[in-house]
Every structure is written in structure tokens, then in C-alpha cells.
């Protein structure tokens, strides 16, 4: 679908067709409007489809008496809270945890229960409805503190209802209209929030699109936090020829994925002072967290006598498990710096805590420095809705031992140094002595931040004491920079990569910005700088040399002299095309990719490593081209 000739109604019809293919019932808003034969509302100020909600509550809670169902309905129909964000959080909690209801038992005593609002296990047991052109009116009084006092009538393009509750909104614009972009749709949502707060109290997520581009975000997200959703299933990117709106609808609003997102991947960070920031996982967080959960279950498996080992988990194309069943190595998640790694860790922690097979686990979040411990702890502390409990920071070795000796769940933050067996000075250089066993439970998971051998000293240092203290623990590592190819010890503890979101993907998604050393190569690619200088390369040539040299097999196969020759050719190639218009990025990348691969093949660069080397060289070429052009 191209922008030319595409009207807003065409985009809307296409979106509704994709939703219908996913199993949604599609209705035209005016057909179910108040006063019509098929009316589902009594008036335009009513945003809950009451009959659908009542039927769902009865269907999902067959053991509850009618008065309890009606109590749940009332609480859902009138969410409480001083602000829109607070009411939205209250509704979200009701969706995820159910509604606490009370009712009188036959013996006249008062009983309590949790009424389910959504069926997360059997998704088809819910009522799925997509409505286009859904007119809403709201009369806001100045006395209520509304910034937009008066009566307002608006008509969102597509509203998605689950069990009668408006959980998602899609706003569309005409790609052929130069004055109407996806950001026009974004601004329209800001207006809707101010004028129709009752509708937005139920909203889980928002989508804006012009049929070509599409972005997804939450009601508190600024423009910069509306991001593309680039996958349909798994971590493999969708076909780039598909419209982004189709990818977003099929990738997010699949019934299982949508309810999974609502249940596990939305969090309200409490910033204090009544300020709530609503965040949802991006595609680069959602899929890796679910993969990491599978790997955690696999790593903690206990092999039973006489039971054949079975394959565990669904491994998407190109992905391998972090280790073997029961080996306690969950794997390594490499998500480049600035892409939301801390929040990914919090989402992962929440998934592990809630999974029934983990049986109330203990999570030990491990850092190598106090400042990192505090930063990550603050993120987790703001995400208590996900964790269902406040995290605890170990203040001392004694406090850590006390926390881990309890046979119960919890989220414990500590630095690696607190696993030292004795006070400093009692043992030589931290290498002698053994840490006493604190717990041999298998449902303890160590989550290591920035998992590197140089930081944790995995061979015979502090990590050995951690293993002594928690011998049956599973380990997962999160890192913002790649683990060195020669670092076998880190893999021995954590396992192999189970998810990679590198800087190239992050920059394409605008999830982060390139971090360059002296405005050139990304910091993690600069470790061979001194060697490049020793070879007599210029600073620009060093950038390309580092990109090639980081591939360990390239050094072994080619040697430094050949790498130096290769590094100089891309510099000459890019300089010859210094006026390249990088706004036509995909065309430019395609042309340069051919040239760079030709250079690599000519000099015998390892074939299986050419794709990654090419991507890094192109990334560097874009930066250098801009610098040379402005010089």
C-alpha cells in the first residue's frame, strides 16, 4: 500500500479487515449508536458497552451470585481516581487482578471474591469487537478542574472493545494529505484525552497511522515514545513491504499477544507527587522477555529418572537455547545501551514472579557497583505493580544472608561483593575460603546486570562464592554491550545469547541514538583503537578497522595487514560519494552494501561474518559522510 491514492477511509477499511481476520467482530459505529435498532448505548456519553460487559462478567464468574457480578460491574463502570492517569491505573489493576467484590452468603455472613474481567487463558472466551467512527460526547464542568470545560463531541476512527471495555484506540490519517501525518493523529489523541477523559480511563494503548507509517504508545507517552512495532510473531522482523499498520495490528492485536501485553507488559511508574508515567513494552522488549521466561523454565528443569529429555520452548528462526535443560544457564540478553534495558529486566522479573511453575521465586538482581545497584533498584521500585512486591536492597553481607536464607519469594538487590565469604582482610585477595550455602532452592534466579567477566571475575572470584551460596540457582545476564568472542567464562555461567538488539536495530527504531567515540564509531567498537594507530591508519580509517577487527575470526584468517587494506577502501569509497543524500537511506544503504561486500569478498573476509561487518561499516559510513559533507 503506497501513499498515493490512499484515502483515510481506505486505510480504515484495511485496518478493519485485518482485525476481522484476527477474529474480531466488526461493527460500524453509527449502526450501534443510541436510537438505532441495533443500539448498544443509551446515550453518546456512555463509553462502556454495558450489555457486553455484564454478559462477560456472568460468563467468566459462574460461581458468583448476581449481586457480586453487579458489584463488579459498578466498580468497572465508575473507576476511581483524582486524575485520568490514576483512573487508568485503577482500571488496569482491575483488568489484571480482577475486581474485589463482596456478597452475602446464605448463612448471612459476608463473602469476598475476585471477579475476573478478562479470560487470559482462553482468549476466545472474551468478547472481541472493533467499531469504527465511534461518536463520544462528554460534558466537562469547570468546577471539576477540567482544562477544556464545556460539551465536546469527538469520533475516534477505530475503537477496540474487549468484553465491552474500550481497551485500544486507532487514529488514522490520509498519507496523501501533506498536512495530515501520523503526528496529526498524535495531536488528535491529546485533544481527545483532554475532552473525553471517560473514554481514555479504559485505554490500554494507542495506535496512530497514515496507512504507511504506524506508531504505538500509551496515554502518557510523548511523541518521542510512540514507536514502531516491527514484528508479527517472534523476534524476526516483518516483511518490510508490508504496511506498518498491518504489522502493528497483526503483531499487537492478535488475541493472545494483546492480552499478554495488557497483563504483563504495561506498567505505571510512580514518579512521586501524584505523577504517573504509563509505559508499555516495545516489540524489542516483549518478545525477548517471553523468550527469557521460556529459557528460565528450561534452565531450572530437574531431570527425572527414566524420563527422556524433551525439547523445551519455541525457538524462532536463527535462535538457539541459552543452554541445556536443567543446566541453570538461562542465557544472555544483549540490548544496546539506551534501548530500555532496565525496564526489560523489570518486565522479565514480573513474568518470572507470576509464572506458576516458578512457585514464588526469589530473584537476586546483581550489579558490580553501588551506583548501578541504586539506579536499577530505583527502576524496579517504580515498577511494583509488575513485581507484586517492593524490591529490597541488601545493606550488608549479614542482611543479604538473612534475606536469602528465608524460604520465600522476594526481589533482592545486591552488589557482587556482598557474596564475599568474610569481611575484607580476613582472607587473602578474596580467593580463599568458601561461602556457606544459604539456599539450595531451584526457584532462585540471579539476574546479572552488565554481565562481563572483567566485572564479575567469573573464574575464581566473587561469582564462585555466589555459586557456593546458591548452588541450585539459575543465571541470566543482561548487557548493553556485546560479550567478547574470546570470553568463554561468561558463557559458562550464563549460557549463549538468547536475544540481541544491537545499535543498528535500535537506531532504525529510534529507540536510542548512536553513541560514538569522538563522533565516530560506537564506543563498544573502539577496543582495538591502539592497534589501529600502530598500523598507521588515520582516525577515519581506524573507525572501519575497529568494525572489522572485532570479529575474532577475521583477525585470525586475514591478519592485521589485510585488515588495514580493507579499512582504507571504505573510507575512499565513502569520500568519493560524500554528497550522498542519506534521507533516501534504504537506497543508499543498498548501493553501499554492494560496494562494501565486494571489498570484503575481494580480500577473503570470513563469509559468515560479512553481513554483520557490512552493517557496522554502513553505520559508520553514514556518520563520516555527514561530517565530511559539513567540513
WOJOKA-V436766 format. One record per residue. RES is the residue in one small letter. PSI is psi as a letter, one per 30 degrees, with the letter a starting at -180 (NA if undefined). NEAR is the number of other C-alpha atoms within 10 Angstrom. D_LAST is the distance of its C-alpha to the last C-alpha in Angstrom with 2 decimals. Layout:
((RES/PSI/NEAR/D_LAST) (RES/PSI/NEAR/D_LAST))
This chain:
((x/k/13/39.72) (x/l/11/37.02) (x/e/14/36.10) (x/k/10/37.66) (x/g/12/41.30) (x/j/18/41.36) (x/l/17/43.28) (x/e/20/43.71) (x/e/13/47.31) (x/e/13/46.33) (x/e/22/43.96) (x/e/23/46.75) (x/e/12/49.32) (x/e/16/47.16) (x/e/23/46.62) (x/e/21/50.35) (x/e/14/51.17) (x/e/18/49.00) (x/e/22/50.74) (x/e/15/54.11) (x/f/12/53.34) (x/f/15/52.80) (x/g/14/56.29) (x/k/22/55.77) (x/k/16/58.34) (x/k/17/56.65) (x/k/15/58.18) (x/k/13/57.30) (x/e/21/57.12) (x/f/16/59.52) (x/f/16/62.11) (x/g/16/62.50) (x/l/19/62.07) (x/k/17/64.86) (x/f/13/67.88) (x/l/12/67.24) (x/e/9/69.76) (x/g/11/67.34) (x/k/15/66.05) (x/g/20/64.65) (x/l/18/64.17) (x/f/13/66.56) (x/l/13/63.98) (x/f/15/60.25) (x/f/17/59.69) (x/j/18/60.73) (x/f/23/57.75) (x/k/20/59.76) (x/j/19/61.72) (x/e/18/64.79) (x/e/13/67.07) (x/e/19/64.48) (x/e/22/63.79) (x/e/17/67.53) (x/e/15/68.21) (x/e/22/65.41) (x/e/24/66.71) (x/e/19/70.22) (x/e/15/69.03) (x/f/17/66.89) (x/i/17/69.50) (x/f/11/72.91) (x/f/12/74.60) (x/k/19/73.82) (x/l/14/76.38) (x/e/14/75.59) (x/e/13/75.29) (x/e/25/72.55) (x/e/25/70.61) (x/e/16/70.95) (x/e/17/69.74) (x/e/23/66.59) (x/e/19/66.12) (x/e/11/66.43) (x/e/15/63.86) (x/e/20/61.35) (x/f/19/62.05) (x/i/12/61.48) (x/k/18/58.78) (x/l/16/58.73) (x/k/14/55.95) (x/f/8/54.80) (x/l/14/51.42) (x/e/22/50.15) (x/e/21/48.20) (x/e/18/51.39) (x/e/20/53.48) (x/e/25/50.98) (x/e/26/51.15) (x/e/17/54.95) (x/e/25/55.09) (x/e/22/52.80) (x/e/14/55.18) (x/e/21/58.11) (x/e/23/56.48) (x/e/17/55.78) (x/f/15/58.77) (x/l/17/61.35) (x/k/22/63.36) (x/k/15/65.88) (x/l/19/69.18) (x/k/19/72.71) (x/l/18/76.00) (x/k/13/79.68) (x/l/11/81.39) (x/e/8/84.94) (x/g/6/86.32) (x/g/8/84.77) (x/l/8/82.17) (x/k/10/78.49) (x/l/12/76.21) (x/l/13/72.44) (x/l/15/69.96) (x/j/16/66.38) (x/k/26/66.19) (x/k/22/63.56) (x/e/27/61.26) (x/k/23/59.36) (x/j/18/60.59) (x/f/19/57.79) (x/e/10/59.88) (x/j/10/61.25) (x/f/16/58.49) (x/f/12/60.75) (x/f/14/63.19) (x/l/22/60.85) (x/j/19/60.70) (x/k/22/57.41) (x/k/21/56.77) (x/k/24/53.86) (x/k/23/54.43) (x/l/22/52.36) (x/h/17/52.48) (x/j/21/54.13) (x/k/18/55.01) (x/k/21/55.19) (x/k/19/56.45) (x/k/20/56.39) (x/j/15/57.90) (x/k/19/56.17) (x/k/13/58.01) (x/e/11/56.48) (x/f/7/58.88) (x/f/8/57.16) (x/g/9/53.94) (x/k/14/52.14) (x/f/11/49.10) (x/i/15/50.01) (x/k/16/53.76) (x/a/12/55.80) (x/k/12/56.46) (x/k/16/53.56) (x/k/14/53.79) (x/l/17/50.98) (x/i/15/50.90) (x/k/19/48.49) (x/e/19/47.82) (x/k/23/49.01) (x/k/23/50.83) (x/k/23/51.78) (x/k/24/55.07) (x/j/23/56.46) (x/h/25/60.10) (x/g/22/59.80) (x/k/26/56.84) (x/i/22/53.55) (x/f/21/51.20) (x/k/21/48.16) (x/k/24/46.68) (x/k/24/44.48) (x/k/23/42.86) (x/k/29/41.66) (x/l/25/39.70) (x/j/25/39.40) (x/f/23/36.26) (x/f/17/36.78) (x/j/15/36.75) (x/f/7/33.27) (x/f/9/34.58) (x/j/14/36.04) (x/a/20/33.84) (x/f/22/34.60) (x/f/16/33.40) (x/e/17/36.07) (x/e/20/38.48) (x/e/23/37.12) (x/e/14/37.81) (x/e/16/41.21) (x/e/22/42.05) (x/e/15/41.32) (x/e/14/43.79) (x/e/19/46.31) (x/e/17/46.21) (x/e/17/46.98) (x/f/25/49.70) (x/h/24/51.20) (x/f/19/51.18) (x/e/23/54.35) (x/e/23/52.72) (x/f/25/49.73) (x/f/28/52.01) (x/f/26/52.65) (x/k/22/49.14) (x/e/25/47.68) (x/l/21/44.41) (x/k/21/42.56) (x/k/25/40.82) (x/k/28/38.65) (x/l/28/37.86) (x/g/29/37.36) (x/f/28/38.79) (x/e/19/35.45) (x/l/17/33.72) (x/k/25/35.81) (x/l/23/35.40) (x/k/22/38.02) (x/a/24/38.56) (x/l/19/41.24) (x/f/20/42.60) (x/f/16/40.77) (x/k/15/37.39) (x/l/11/34.48) (x/e/12/32.25) (x/f/9/29.85) (x/g/17/32.91) (x/j/21/34.04) (x/l/18/33.03) (x/l/23/33.68) (x/j/23/36.71) (x/g/24/35.89) (x/l/20/39.15) (x/e/21/42.72) (x/k/17/44.58) (x/a/19/43.45) (x/f/22/39.90) (x/k/14/39.09) (x/k/13/36.62) (x/l/19/38.32) (x/k/12/37.86) (x/f/9/34.55) (x/f/8/36.49) (x/k/11/38.78) (x/k/18/38.18) (x/e/24/36.82) (x/e/28/39.85) (x/e/22/42.20) (x/e/23/40.55) (x/e/25/40.72) (x/e/21/44.34) (x/e/22/45.54) (x/e/20/43.57) (x/e/22/44.53) (x/g/20/47.77) (x/k/20/49.70) (x/e/21/52.77) (x/e/14/52.56) (x/e/18/48.84) (x/e/21/49.04) (x/e/21/51.95) (x/e/17/50.33) (x/e/19/47.22) (x/e/19/49.48) (x/e/19/51.60) (x/f/21/49.16) (x/g/24/45.56) (x/k/22/45.57) (x/k/25/45.61) (x/j/22/45.84) (x/k/19/44.16) (x/j/17/46.13) (x/g/10/43.72) (x/l/8/46.66) (x/g/6/47.93) (x/g/11/48.82) (x/k/13/45.24) (x/k/19/45.07) (x/j/17/41.97) (x/k/20/42.88) (x/k/20/40.87) (x/l/23/41.42) (x/k/20/40.22) (x/l/22/37.46) (x/e/22/38.25) (x/f/25/36.38) (x/e/23/38.86) (x/e/21/42.01) (x/e/19/42.47) (x/e/22/41.57) (x/e/26/43.95) (x/e/18/46.77) (x/e/23/46.05) (x/e/24/46.15) (x/e/19/49.46) (x/e/18/50.93) (x/e/28/49.84) (x/e/25/51.38) (x/e/21/54.67) (x/e/25/54.48) (x/f/27/53.75) (x/g/24/56.68) (x/k/18/59.24) (x/k/12/62.47) (x/k/13/63.99) (x/k/8/67.63) (x/k/6/70.36) (x/g/6/71.16) (x/k/7/68.21) (x/k/8/65.90) (x/k/12/62.21) (x/l/9/60.48) (x/k/11/56.92) (x/k/15/55.43) (x/l/14/52.69) (x/j/13/50.84) (x/j/15/48.08) (x/l/13/45.49) (x/k/9/44.09) (x/f/7/42.14) (x/k/15/43.22) (x/l/14/45.71) (x/l/26/47.82) (x/f/26/46.85) (x/a/21/50.09) (x/l/18/53.79) (x/k/22/56.24) (x/g/20/57.46) (x/f/21/55.14) (x/g/28/53.60) (x/j/28/50.01) (x/e/35/48.41) (x/a/29/44.96) (x/k/28/41.34) (x/j/31/39.10) (x/j/23/35.40) (x/k/26/33.45) (x/l/25/29.87) (x/k/21/29.13) (x/g/15/28.89) (x/g/24/30.90) (x/h/17/34.16) (x/e/21/35.80) (x/e/22/38.13) (x/e/20/39.45) (x/e/22/39.92) (x/e/23/42.05) (x/e/24/44.07) (x/e/26/44.72) (x/e/24/45.82) (x/e/24/48.13) (x/e/22/49.70) (x/e/21/50.38) (x/e/27/52.02) (x/e/24/54.12) (x/f/16/55.54) (x/k/13/56.30) (x/e/10/60.10) (x/f/11/60.00) (x/f/19/58.25) (x/i/14/61.30) (x/i/17/59.79) (x/l/23/57.27) (x/k/26/55.81) (x/k/23/52.05) (x/j/25/50.67) (x/j/25/47.01) (x/k/24/45.72) (x/l/23/42.76) (x/f/19/42.11) (x/k/13/41.26) (x/e/12/42.91) (x/e/11/39.74) (x/e/15/39.01) (x/e/18/42.71) (x/e/16/42.59) (x/e/12/39.49) (x/e/20/40.93) (x/e/23/44.38) (x/e/13/43.18) (x/e/16/41.81) (x/e/27/45.14) (x/e/19/47.13) (x/f/21/45.54) (x/h/23/46.49) (x/f/18/50.21) (x/e/19/51.08) (x/e/25/49.69) (x/f/24/51.34) (x/g/12/54.67) (x/l/16/54.88) (x/k/17/53.02) (x/l/21/51.24) (x/k/18/52.63) (x/k/19/50.79) (x/k/18/52.74) (x/f/12/53.16) (x/l/14/54.70) (x/e/18/56.03) (x/e/11/59.41) (x/e/13/58.03) (x/e/21/56.12) (x/e/18/59.30) (x/e/12/61.25) (x/e/20/58.86) (x/f/23/58.84) (x/f/15/62.57) (x/k/12/63.38) (x/i/14/64.16) (x/l/14/62.29) (x/l/18/58.88) (x/l/22/56.04) (x/j/23/52.33) (x/k/20/51.93) (x/k/24/48.76) (x/l/24/48.67) (x/l/25/46.61) (x/f/22/47.45) (x/f/22/48.90) (x/f/22/51.84) (x/g/25/53.21) (x/k/23/53.98) (x/f/22/57.79) (x/l/15/58.70) (x/l/10/57.41) (x/k/11/54.99) (x/f/8/56.84) (x/f/11/59.81) (x/k/13/58.40) (x/j/9/56.45) (x/g/9/52.68) (x/g/19/53.14) (x/f/14/54.29) (x/l/15/58.04) (x/l/13/60.24) (x/k/17/60.13) (x/k/18/59.37) (x/k/15/62.42) (x/k/16/62.36) (x/e/19/61.68) (x/k/18/61.96) (x/g/15/62.37) (x/k/15/61.72) (x/f/21/59.65) (x/h/24/58.13) (x/k/26/55.82) (x/k/27/52.14) (x/k/22/49.59) (x/j/23/46.11) (x/k/23/43.66) (x/k/22/40.27) (x/i/22/37.47) (x/j/28/39.91) (x/k/22/38.90) (x/e/18/41.16) (x/f/9/39.35) (x/e/13/40.03) (x/f/22/43.57) (x/i/15/44.96) (x/f/20/46.77) (x/e/13/48.74) (x/g/12/51.24) (x/b/18/49.90) (x/e/22/50.00) (x/f/19/49.69) (x/e/20/52.91) (x/e/26/54.64) (x/e/24/53.38) (x/e/19/54.99) (x/e/19/58.15) (x/e/23/58.23) (x/i/23/57.56) (x/f/18/58.70) (x/g/19/58.69) (x/k/24/55.36) (x/k/27/52.68) (x/k/24/49.04) (x/k/28/45.84) (x/k/27/42.37) (x/k/24/39.31) (x/k/20/35.91) (x/f/23/32.29) (x/l/19/31.13) (x/k/19/32.61) (x/k/20/35.58) (x/k/13/35.18) (x/f/11/36.86) (x/f/8/39.02) (x/i/12/40.21) (x/f/13/43.65) (x/e/14/45.19) (x/e/23/43.23) (x/e/22/44.31) (x/e/14/47.82) (x/e/24/48.00) (x/f/26/46.08) (x/a/24/46.11) (x/l/22/43.40) (x/k/22/40.61) (x/f/23/42.18) (x/k/24/39.02) (x/k/19/35.31) (x/j/18/32.65) (x/l/16/29.39) (x/e/25/25.89) (x/e/18/25.11) (x/e/16/28.16) (x/e/19/27.52) (x/e/15/24.01) (x/e/11/25.50) (x/f/16/28.26) (x/h/17/26.05) (x/f/22/28.52) (x/l/17/25.86) (x/l/15/22.12) (x/k/22/20.31) (x/j/15/20.67) (x/k/15/18.07) (x/j/13/18.34) (x/h/9/15.23) (x/g/13/13.58) (x/c/22/14.60) (x/k/25/18.16) (x/k/19/21.01) (x/e/14/23.01) (x/f/19/26.05) (x/g/21/24.41) (x/g/20/23.53) (x/f/12/27.06) (x/g/16/26.61) (x/e/16/23.66) (x/e/11/25.88) (x/e/15/27.22) (x/e/24/23.86) (x/e/14/23.04) (x/f/8/26.53) (x/f/13/25.89) (x/g/11/23.13) (x/k/19/20.31) (x/l/13/16.68) (x/e/14/15.37) (x/e/17/13.83) (x/e/21/17.18) (x/e/27/19.15) (x/e/28/18.00) (x/e/29/19.69) (x/e/28/22.51) (x/e/26/23.41) (x/e/24/23.57) (x/e/26/26.02) (x/f/27/27.89) (x/f/18/28.98) (x/j/18/31.42) (x/e/13/34.31) (x/f/14/36.00) (x/e/21/32.95) (x/e/17/33.15) (x/e/10/36.88) (x/e/12/36.84) (x/e/15/33.92) (x/l/12/33.40) (x/e/17/30.32) (x/e/11/29.92) (x/e/15/29.71) (x/e/22/27.34) (x/e/21/25.01) (x/e/15/25.22) (x/e/21/24.64) (x/e/27/21.58) (x/f/18/19.84) (x/e/17/20.61) (x/e/24/18.73) (x/e/21/15.49) (x/e/12/16.22) (x/e/14/17.35) (x/e/20/14.38) (x/e/16/11.94) (x/f/11/14.50) (x/h/12/14.24) (x/f/18/10.57) (x/g/13/11.70) (x/k/16/14.34) (x/j/13/15.75) (x/f/14/16.43) (x/f/8/18.83) (x/h/9/21.25) (x/e/12/21.00) (x/e/10/24.38) (x/e/12/24.11) (x/e/15/20.75) (x/e/18/22.19) (x/e/11/25.35) (x/e/11/23.76) (x/e/20/21.60) (x/e/17/24.64) (x/e/11/26.67) (x/e/16/24.26) (x/e/23/23.92) (x/e/17/27.68) (x/e/11/28.40) (x/e/18/26.55) (x/e/22/28.44) (x/e/12/31.74) (x/e/10/31.37) (x/g/13/31.21) (x/g/13/33.93) (x/k/23/32.07) (x/k/17/34.86) (x/e/11/35.48) (x/f/8/36.36) (x/f/15/33.07) (x/e/19/30.75) (x/e/14/30.32) (x/e/14/29.08) (x/e/23/26.79) (x/e/22/25.32) (x/e/17/24.80) (x/e/21/22.98) (x/e/24/20.72) (x/e/22/19.88) (x/e/20/19.19) (x/e/23/16.70) (x/e/25/15.15) (x/e/19/14.49) (x/e/16/12.57) (x/e/21/10.46) (x/e/21/9.92) (x/e/15/8.66) (x/e/13/6.17) (x/e/12/5.07) (x/e/12/5.59) (x/f/9/3.80) (x/NA/6/0.00))
